[in-house]
Amino acid sequence: MRKVVERKPHLYSPHNQWYESNFISGVNRYTKPFPQFIDPRLFAVLGANGSFRESSFSEFFNPTSTDPPFFQIFNEAFLTILGSNPSIHEVASNDTFAFAHEAPIYVSETDEVFFASNGGGTLGNSDINHNNEVGKISLKDVEAALAANSSEINVPVTEVGLVLPDTVQMTNGGTGPYKSNLLLATSGRGNLPPSLVLVNPKSPNNATVLVDNFFGRQFNSVNDVKVHPSGSLFFTDPDYGYLSHFRPLPLLPSQVYRFDPVTGTVRVIATGFDKPNGIAFSADGKTAYIADSGAAGGFLGNNQTHPATLFGFDVAPITHAFTNRRVFAYTDAGIPDGIQVDPQGNVYAGCADGVHVWNDEGTLLGKFFTGTTSSNMVFAGDGRLVILADTKIFVAKIAAKSPSLHFP
């Protein structure tokens, strides 16, 4: 059971009153709960008798004791992202199945979001003997339900995993459409290798494997993938398959790779991670972000002294080498998982209590506070963010624009 750490709500009310008076009046019709302003100066010192958190995985920072989902604001710059009339709604749920955990991909042609269930984790219904499932929802259905002012929305989830080939095992990351296909990062299962795979989003969902080894050695369990403006594919490879009991002992360090789809070459681009997870690039491709989720150790348990850190890198223009490694941000809730970067350079990461957002300098601006693990998210066009929260999916209507991804 997760514990939400409570403080004194009245300390934070002036900003909330300011928001209500400036954004809720007139034509703005925001539905409660209101976004909650939290001034960092007001919790810098808690005192000897303060209510300190002991776990970043089970105790969340919610000083206003607001019921999720809501927007938690630490910096007024977050208002530019939210806009004057933001909203967030739960739109799909299944309390018995972590159906929405990985690989969110928006296909604008059909207005659908594809995603994968938890691979080997709690409520994932997948293990050494069972593949996880790829599903999708229709955002047309979501918009129709929102327009009808439905008090409870639970749009249908269509499972497409049953028709995927045996080569696609434990889908864990994804982006696209790339060459009119879903680009999936698969962790493999048993002796079936991890890989990068192109999958047709339309029936019969035919697949093409792009790469499944490093000079004859299997990867550990490929986790996430993004396309660089150059056209090269970059992917992370931690050892979570082994730590979740569906892959053998790792044969390689936990590293980040570059695959050139033209020449077929694959090379290590960055190393020295505990568990490299999400990956993303700035719009110009000059900066790379890698989430190191080492604090989440699978069957070894959680260890808060291990990384829960976003690292930034400069990307060399020709070799694409990752240089000038630095800490970009350290999350206060669980670990950072999937990453997205909007056109203004704001970085979004899925964490244990929702989606956190930092500006390009690493300042925490705010959170889409769902109160539960929200590992991944994807922009579904401008002003619409789809958040995967294992047994739930949330859709946030905001002002931020969708990133212009580089898909040939």
C-alpha positions as CSV (number, residue, x, y, z in Angstrom):
1,M,0.0,0.0,0.0
2,R,1.5,3.4,-1.0
3,K,1.6,6.0,1.6
4,V,1.1,9.7,0.6
5,V,3.1,12.0,2.8
6,E,1.0,14.9,4.1
7,R,2.2,18.3,5.2
8,K,0.2,21.4,6.1
9,P,-2.0,22.3,3.2
10,H,-2.6,25.9,4.2
11,L,1.1,26.7,3.5
12,Y,0.4,26.2,-0.1
13,S,-3.0,27.9,-0.5
14,P,-1.9,31.4,-1.7
15,H,-0.6,30.0,-5.1
16,N,-3.7,27.8,-5.5
17,Q,-6.0,30.8,-4.8
18,W,-4.0,32.8,-7.4
19,Y,-4.5,30.1,-9.9
20,E,-8.3,29.9,-9.2
21,S,-8.7,33.6,-9.5
22,N,-6.7,33.9,-12.7
23,F,-7.6,30.7,-14.6
24,I,-10.9,29.4,-13.2
25,S,-12.9,32.5,-13.6
26,G,-14.7,33.7,-16.7
27,V,-14.6,31.4,-19.7
28,N,-12.2,28.9,-18.1
29,R,-14.1,25.9,-16.8
30,Y,-11.5,23.7,-15.1
31,T,-13.0,20.8,-13.3
32,K,-11.8,20.1,-9.7
33,P,-9.3,19.2,-8.4
34,F,-7.6,22.4,-9.2
35,P,-3.9,22.4,-10.1
36,Q,-1.9,22.6,-6.9
37,F,0.9,25.1,-6.5
38,I,3.7,24.0,-4.1
39,D,6.4,26.6,-3.4
40,P,9.7,24.7,-2.8
41,R,10.7,27.4,-0.2
42,L,7.9,26.3,2.0
43,F,9.1,22.7,2.4
44,A,12.9,23.4,2.4
45,V,13.0,22.9,6.2
46,L,10.6,20.3,7.8
47,G,12.2,20.5,11.3
48,A,13.0,17.8,13.8
49,N,9.4,16.7,14.1
50,G,8.7,16.8,10.3
51,S,7.0,13.9,8.5
52,F,10.0,12.7,6.4
53,R,9.5,10.1,3.7
54,E,11.3,6.8,4.0
55,S,10.6,5.4,0.5
56,S,10.5,7.0,-2.9
57,F,8.6,3.9,-4.2
58,S,5.7,3.8,-1.8
59,E,5.5,7.3,-0.2
60,F,4.7,10.1,-2.5
61,F,5.1,13.9,-2.0
62,N,1.6,15.3,-1.9
63,P,1.6,18.1,0.7
64,T,-1.9,19.4,-0.4
65,S,-3.4,15.9,0.2
66,T,-5.2,16.2,-3.2
67,D,-6.8,13.2,-4.6
68,P,-5.3,12.1,-7.9
69,P,-5.3,12.7,-10.8
70,F,-4.3,16.4,-10.7
71,F,-1.5,18.8,-11.8
72,Q,1.2,19.5,-9.2
73,I,3.0,22.7,-9.9
74,F,6.5,23.6,-8.5
75,N,7.3,26.4,-11.0
76,E,5.0,28.8,-12.7
77,A,6.6,27.9,-16.0
78,F,4.5,24.7,-15.9
79,L,1.5,26.9,-16.6
80,T,2.8,27.4,-20.1
81,I,2.7,23.7,-20.6
82,L,-0.7,23.3,-19.1
83,G,-2.5,26.2,-20.6
84,S,-5.5,28.0,-19.2
85,N,-7.9,25.1,-19.2
86,P,-6.1,21.8,-18.6
87,S,-7.8,18.6,-17.8
88,I,-6.8,15.0,-17.0
89,H,-9.1,12.0,-17.2
90,E,-8.8,8.2,-16.6
91,V,-10.1,6.7,-19.9
92,A,-9.4,3.0,-19.6
93,S,-8.8,0.6,-16.7
94,N,-8.5,-3.1,-15.7
95,D,-7.6,-3.6,-12.1
96,T,-6.6,-7.2,-12.7
97,F,-4.2,-6.7,-15.6
98,A,-1.2,-4.3,-16.2
99,F,-2.2,-3.9,-19.8
100,A,-0.7,-0.4,-20.3
101,H,2.9,-0.3,-19.3
102,E,5.3,0.0,-22.2
103,A,5.9,1.2,-25.8
104,P,3.2,3.9,-26.4
105,I,3.0,4.8,-30.1
106,Y,0.5,7.2,-31.6
107,V,-0.7,6.5,-35.1
108,S,-2.4,9.7,-36.4
109,E,-3.8,8.0,-39.5
110,T,-6.2,6.0,-37.4
111,D,-6.1,8.2,-34.2
112,E,-5.0,5.2,-32.1
113,V,-2.4,4.6,-29.5
114,F,-0.6,1.3,-29.3
115,F,1.0,0.0,-26.2
116,A,2.2,-3.2,-24.4
117,S,1.5,-4.8,-21.1
118,N,4.0,-5.2,-18.3
119,G,6.6,-7.8,-19.3
120,G,7.2,-10.2,-16.4
121,G,6.0,-7.8,-13.7
122,T,3.2,-7.7,-11.3
123,L,-0.2,-8.2,-13.0
124,G,1.6,-8.4,-16.4
125,N,0.3,-12.0,-17.0
126,S,3.6,-12.7,-18.8
127,D,6.7,-14.8,-17.8
128,I,9.3,-17.2,-19.2
129,N,6.4,-19.2,-20.8
130,H,4.1,-16.4,-21.8
131,N,4.6,-13.3,-24.1
132,N,3.2,-10.0,-23.0
133,E,0.4,-8.4,-25.1
134,V,0.3,-5.5,-27.5
135,G,-3.0,-3.5,-27.4
136,K,-4.5,-0.3,-28.6
137,I,-7.2,2.2,-27.8
138,S,-9.1,4.5,-30.2
139,L,-8.8,8.2,-29.2
140,K,-11.9,8.8,-31.3
141,D,-13.7,6.7,-28.6
142,V,-12.0,8.7,-25.9
143,E,-13.0,12.0,-27.5
144,A,-16.6,10.8,-27.9
145,A,-16.8,9.8,-24.2
146,L,-15.3,13.2,-23.1
147,A,-17.7,15.1,-25.3
148,A,-20.6,13.2,-23.7
149,N,-19.4,14.3,-20.3
150,S,-19.3,10.7,-19.1
151,S,-18.6,10.6,-15.4
152,E,-16.8,7.3,-15.8
153,I,-14.9,6.5,-19.0
154,N,-13.5,3.0,-19.9
155,V,-13.0,2.7,-23.6
156,P,-12.4,-0.7,-25.1
157,V,-8.9,-2.0,-25.4
158,T,-8.2,-4.1,-28.5
159,E,-5.5,-6.7,-28.1
160,V,-3.3,-7.2,-31.2
161,G,-0.6,-9.3,-29.7
162,L,-2.1,-12.7,-30.6
163,V,-1.4,-12.2,-34.3
164,L,2.2,-11.0,-33.8
165,P,4.9,-13.5,-34.9
166,D,7.0,-15.5,-32.5
167,T,10.0,-13.2,-33.2
168,V,8.2,-10.4,-31.2
169,Q,8.7,-11.4,-27.6
170,M,8.2,-9.1,-24.6
171,T,7.6,-5.7,-26.3
172,N,9.2,-3.1,-24.1
173,G,9.7,0.1,-26.0
174,G,8.5,1.7,-29.2
175,T,8.2,4.7,-31.4
176,G,6.8,5.7,-34.8
177,P,5.2,5.3,-37.1
178,Y,8.6,4.6,-38.7
179,K,8.5,3.7,-42.4
180,S,4.7,3.4,-41.9
181,N,5.3,0.8,-39.2
182,L,5.5,0.6,-35.4
183,L,9.2,0.4,-34.4
184,L,9.3,-1.9,-31.4
185,A,12.1,-2.7,-28.9
186,T,11.7,-6.3,-27.7
187,S,13.3,-7.8,-24.6
188,G,13.2,-11.3,-25.9
189,R,12.0,-14.3,-23.9
190,G,14.0,-17.4,-22.9
191,N,16.4,-18.2,-25.8
192,L,14.4,-16.0,-28.2
193,P,16.6,-12.9,-28.8
194,P,15.9,-9.3,-27.9
195,S,15.6,-7.2,-31.0
196,L,14.4,-4.1,-32.9
197,V,11.4,-4.9,-35.0
198,L,9.2,-3.2,-37.6
199,V,5.5,-4.2,-37.2
200,N,2.7,-3.2,-39.5
201,P,0.1,-1.5,-37.3
202,K,-2.6,-2.8,-39.7
203,S,-3.7,-6.5,-40.1
204,P,-2.0,-8.9,-40.6
205,N,0.6,-7.1,-38.4
206,N,3.5,-8.5,-40.4
207,A,6.9,-8.0,-38.8
208,T,10.5,-7.4,-39.9
209,V,13.4,-7.9,-37.5
210,L,16.1,-5.2,-38.0
211,V,18.8,-6.3,-35.6
212,D,18.9,-9.0,-32.9
213,N,22.6,-9.4,-31.9
214,F,25.9,-7.6,-31.3
215,F,28.4,-9.5,-33.4
216,G,26.8,-12.8,-32.6
217,R,26.0,-12.2,-29.0
218,Q,22.4,-11.7,-27.9
219,F,21.5,-8.4,-26.2
220,N,20.4,-8.6,-22.6
221,S,16.8,-7.3,-22.9
222,V,16.4,-4.3,-25.2
223,N,14.3,-1.8,-23.4
224,D,13.6,1.4,-25.4
225,V,14.3,3.0,-28.8
226,K,14.2,6.4,-30.5
227,V,15.0,7.7,-34.0
228,H,17.7,10.4,-34.2
229,P,17.3,13.2,-36.8
230,S,20.2,11.5,-38.8
231,G,18.0,8.4,-39.3
232,S,20.0,6.2,-36.9
233,L,18.2,4.2,-34.3
234,F,19.4,4.4,-30.7
235,F,18.3,1.8,-28.1
236,T,19.0,0.9,-24.5
237,D,19.8,-2.6,-23.2
238,P,19.6,-3.2,-19.4
239,D,19.3,-6.6,-17.7
240,Y,15.6,-6.5,-16.7
241,G,14.7,-9.6,-18.6
242,Y,17.0,-11.6,-16.3
243,L,15.8,-9.7,-13.2
244,S,12.2,-10.5,-14.2
245,H,13.0,-14.2,-14.7
246,F,12.3,-14.5,-18.4
247,R,15.8,-14.1,-19.8
248,P,19.1,-15.9,-19.1
249,L,22.2,-14.3,-17.4
250,P,23.4,-11.2,-19.3
251,L,26.2,-11.5,-21.7
252,L,26.9,-7.8,-22.1
253,P,27.2,-4.7,-20.0
254,S,24.1,-2.5,-19.7
255,Q,24.7,-0.1,-22.5
256,V,23.2,2.2,-25.2
257,Y,23.6,1.3,-28.9
258,R,23.3,2.9,-32.2
259,F,21.9,0.9,-35.2
260,D,22.4,2.3,-38.8
261,P,19.5,0.9,-40.8
262,V,21.3,1.7,-44.1
263,T,24.5,-0.1,-43.4
264,G,23.2,-2.6,-40.8
265,T,26.0,-1.7,-38.4
266,V,25.6,-1.6,-34.7
267,R,27.9,0.0,-32.2
268,V,28.1,0.9,-28.5
269,I,27.5,4.6,-28.0
270,A,27.4,4.9,-24.2
271,T,28.2,2.7,-21.3
272,G,28.7,2.9,-17.5
273,F,25.0,2.7,-16.6
274,D,23.3,0.6,-13.9
275,K,20.1,0.0,-15.9
276,P,19.7,2.3,-18.9
277,N,16.0,2.6,-19.6
278,G,14.2,5.4,-21.5
279,I,15.9,7.4,-24.2
280,A,15.0,10.6,-26.0
281,F,16.6,13.4,-28.0
282,S,16.1,17.2,-28.1
283,A,14.4,18.4,-31.3
284,D,17.7,19.3,-33.0
285,G,19.3,16.0,-32.0
286,K,22.2,17.7,-30.2
287,T,21.2,16.5,-26.8
288,A,20.4,12.9,-25.7
289,Y,18.7,11.9,-22.5
290,I,19.0,8.5,-20.8
291,A,17.0,7.3,-17.8
292,D,19.0,5.1,-15.5
293,S,16.5,3.1,-13.4
294,G,19.0,1.2,-11.4
295,A,17.1,1.7,-8.1
296,A,14.5,-0.8,-9.4
297,G,16.2,-4.2,-9.2
298,G,13.6,-6.8,-10.2
299,F,13.9,-9.9,-8.0
300,L,16.8,-8.2,-6.2
301,G,14.3,-5.6,-4.8
302,N,14.4,-1.8,-4.8
303,N,17.5,0.0,-3.6
304,Q,17.2,3.7,-3.2
305,T,21.0,4.2,-3.2
306,H,21.1,3.1,-6.8
307,P,20.4,5.5,-9.7
308,A,16.9,7.0,-10.3
309,T,18.5,9.5,-12.5
310,L,18.2,11.2,-15.9
311,F,21.5,11.8,-17.6
312,G,22.1,14.3,-20.4
313,F,24.7,14.0,-23.1
314,D,26.0,16.0,-26.0
315,V,25.6,14.2,-29.3
316,A,28.6,14.5,-31.7
317,P,27.4,15.6,-35.2
318,I,29.1,12.9,-37.3
319,T,30.0,10.0,-35.0
320,H,26.9,10.5,-32.8
321,A,29.1,9.7,-29.8
322,F,27.5,10.6,-26.5
323,T,29.9,13.1,-24.7
324,N,29.8,15.5,-21.7
325,R,27.8,13.1,-19.5
326,R,26.0,15.0,-16.7
327,V,23.2,14.6,-14.2
328,F,20.1,16.2,-15.7
329,A,17.7,15.3,-13.0
330,Y,17.1,12.9,-10.1
331,T,13.5,11.8,-9.5
332,D,11.8,11.9,-6.1
333,A,9.4,9.1,-6.9
334,G,10.6,5.6,-7.8
335,I,12.6,5.6,-11.0
336,P,12.4,7.4,-14.4
337,D,11.2,5.1,-17.1
338,G,10.0,6.4,-20.6
339,I,11.1,9.8,-21.8
340,Q,9.6,12.4,-24.2
341,V,10.9,15.8,-25.1
342,D,8.5,18.6,-26.4
343,P,9.5,21.2,-29.0
344,Q,10.4,23.7,-26.2
345,G,12.9,21.3,-24.7
346,N,10.9,20.3,-21.7
347,V,11.6,16.7,-20.6
348,Y,8.8,14.3,-19.5
349,A,9.5,11.1,-17.6
350,G,7.3,8.4,-16.3
351,C,7.8,7.9,-12.6
352,A,6.2,6.1,-9.6
353,D,3.6,8.8,-8.9
354,G,2.9,10.1,-12.4
355,V,4.7,12.0,-15.2
356,H,7.4,14.5,-14.1
357,V,8.3,17.5,-16.3
358,W,11.6,19.4,-16.2
359,N,12.7,22.4,-18.3
360,D,15.9,22.0,-20.4
361,E,18.0,23.1,-17.5
362,G,16.8,20.3,-15.3
363,T,14.4,22.4,-13.1
364,L,11.4,20.4,-12.0
365,L,8.4,22.4,-13.3
366,G,5.5,20.1,-12.2
367,K,3.9,16.7,-12.4
368,F,0.9,15.0,-13.9
369,F,0.2,13.4,-10.5
370,T,-1.7,10.1,-11.0
371,G,-0.8,8.6,-7.7
372,T,0.4,5.4,-9.3
373,T,3.2,4.1,-11.4
374,S,3.0,5.8,-14.8
375,S,5.9,4.3,-16.7
376,N,5.4,5.8,-20.1
377,M,3.6,8.5,-22.1
378,V,3.2,9.7,-25.6
379,F,1.9,12.9,-27.3
380,A,-1.1,12.1,-29.4
381,G,-1.0,15.2,-31.5
382,D,-0.7,18.7,-30.2
383,G,-2.1,19.3,-26.7
384,R,-2.9,15.7,-25.9
385,L,-0.7,13.5,-23.7
386,V,-1.6,9.8,-23.2
387,I,-0.2,8.4,-20.0
388,L,0.2,4.6,-19.4
389,A,-0.3,3.7,-15.7
390,D,-0.2,-0.2,-15.8
391,T,-3.8,-0.9,-15.0
392,K,-5.1,2.5,-16.2
393,I,-4.7,5.0,-19.0
394,F,-5.0,8.7,-18.5
395,V,-5.4,11.4,-21.2
396,A,-4.4,15.0,-20.3
397,K,-5.5,18.0,-22.4
398,I,-2.8,20.6,-22.2
399,A,-1.2,23.4,-24.2
400,A,2.1,21.8,-25.0
401,K,2.8,20.9,-28.6
402,S,3.7,17.4,-29.8
403,P,7.4,16.8,-30.7
404,S,8.2,16.7,-34.4
405,L,9.7,13.2,-34.5
406,H,12.1,12.2,-37.2
407,F,10.5,9.3,-39.0
408,P,11.5,8.7,-42.7
